[in-house]
């Protein structure tokens, strides 16, 4: 699950493995190994990935399917607007 989650999140941001590797100052091969489940990222790197993609470590590990949108720093009106947009998108998918 971890490898596919990293790949999905990376591709959703239109990043190549090389692009993501540069973000973390690691090799492209490290990203490839994680995505192909040849090697697991360290706990420290797992936390960094979760923070970078704004997801929980449980989400990356496939223990939880919930995704969270951080609206910290937005005023309540703006945060409410984001919630309404998400609700609208979710209702269209049904």
HELIX and SHEET records of a PDB file:
HELIX    1   1 UNK A    2  UNK A   12  1                                  11    
HELIX    2   2 UNK A   17  UNK A   24  1                                   8    
HELIX    3   3 UNK A   28  UNK A   35  1                                   8    
HELIX    4   4 UNK A   43  UNK A   53  1                                  11    
HELIX    5   5 UNK A   57  UNK A   61  1                                   5    
HELIX    6   6 UNK A   76  UNK A   92  1                                  17    
END                                                                             
